[in-house]
Amino acid sequence: MTLKTEPITINIGPQHPSTHGVFRMRVTFDGETVVDLEPIFGYLHRGSEKLAEERTYTQVVTLTDRMDYVASMTNNQGYILAVEKLTGIEPSPRGVWLRMIAAELQRIASHLVAVGFLIQDLGAWGTPLIYAMREREKILDLFEMLCGARITNSYLRPGGVFMDAPDEFWPALDILLADLPQRIDELDQLLTNNEIIVARTINVAVVEPEAMVNASITGPMLRAGGVDWDLRHRDPYDYYDQVEFERPLHTASDNNARYWVRLQEMRESIKIVKQCIERIEPGPVRPPEVPFLVRPPAGDGYAAVEAPKGELGFYLVSDGGIAPYRCHVRAPSLINLTLLREMLVGGMVADMFVSFGSIDINMGEVDR
Amino acid sequence: MTVAWRGDQFAAAVETFAPGSVAGHNDSDTWVYPSSLAEVAMGLRDRPEFRFDLLSSISAVDYIDHYEVVYHLTSLPRNMKAVLKVRCGEGREEPTLPSVTGVWRGAELQEREAWDLMGIRFEGHPNHKRIMLWEGFPGHPLRKDFVTYSQSVIDPEQAAAE
């Protein structure tokens, strides 16, 4: 017997525990099926791009922290690369290795959040999320040693980083790197063949790779569709051309593939950090001749990094002054939402937040 | 390593399939006329020598006497990138450009953002609404002449009349 149902439109968010921030959707359901969906943005809009026009180049680093606040280090990195491109500053090698270590640790921390919350979205509250958050805490403790802050790091400066790592950082990092692979294996065992995950994520919210490329989707989501596009490999910045790492690819392009790619990328990030530790040598962390008040020549420049969410780009325009004339952010979290409607319409209500969570967005970056 | 097109070569290459579309170039960037943007975008995506299938970024800049919209393009199959720029809104008239959403779906949210914050109108956009701010918000905040409420000076005559 089939029940007769009528479409009903309801509002989800902005204050909702499952929307990963202040995200709002107007969704039309027919029974248990999603028939229409409209995302509504802007609840965390703070005007970062306008604020950047009234701050010096170094002060803007603090604004970039607050965009994607689970991946502050990579945000810093993207911005600093744009400033260095604009000014022509040659960064010091020790600073670059340090920020690569920071960025890869940040990638692990960000992916841990994404992977941990997957099972939370599936309705199985608890253990894997707490396991993932526990490992993330250890990484944040290391960030505290590096720069005194856990979330809003502001660690990078034009030419490198602002402070060398303290002596106790290196043994702590070694302990973490010795422990982390087992913890990731533990998550792998808990999640990958977990019955809930297998039953609920395989073949859910499949997106065609061509459609993703056309919709400018980047990052783990694109690689889960089998497209080998990683800026660290295809357009290396910093010293990524000097380290060896694999790009995990999946072809299914469903929620399970996106989870799997993130899990594997954490292992690759550990490899990169280990190589950075081998290559790093004593020296200044930023060139002593770089002034604190950077004053780039008039012009514009675009630099992009492979952030945990995708391609994070900064387009800076300088008029020769001490503040950017224009600072535009190419936010992967916002652009990866382009296909949200196509992903969710036709699916079940219960899968809606799983698919939404598998895009791995951060509202601080969506709205800026 | 992604190869970046040089401005002069890119301008010449665009000129071969869309004659009269290029307005100028410098070392790294190429300017095209707004009227030929749609044709150029379609050619850049489909022609085998370009294959720019991924639109990385759309940025809008207010240069006071005109606006500029910057398209950063990436070609995944050929591993190339290029910068395309369009001048619009000369003399602070309302800037209008053809939308490229039909060519690159990824432009959808980015063009809405440029409209919301910079006030660039994109003709043919399927959902031309504000994105960060609400409908009815006065002005476009990233414009250089935007004045916030707290910065605005109250006109004494108008205040007296009220």
Interface residues (C-beta under 8 A of the other chain):
Chain A: F41 G42 H45 G47 E49 K50 A211 V213 N214 A215 S216 I217 T218 V227 W229 R234 D235 P236 D241 D300 Y302 A304 E311 G313 Y315 V317 Y325 R326 H328 R330 L334 I335 L337 T338 L339 D367 R368
Chain B: M1 T2 D53 L54 L55 S56 S57 S59 A60 V61 D62 V70 H72 L76 N79 K81 V83 W104 R105 G106 A107 E108 L109 Q110 E113 L117 R130 I131 M132 L133 W134 P141 L142
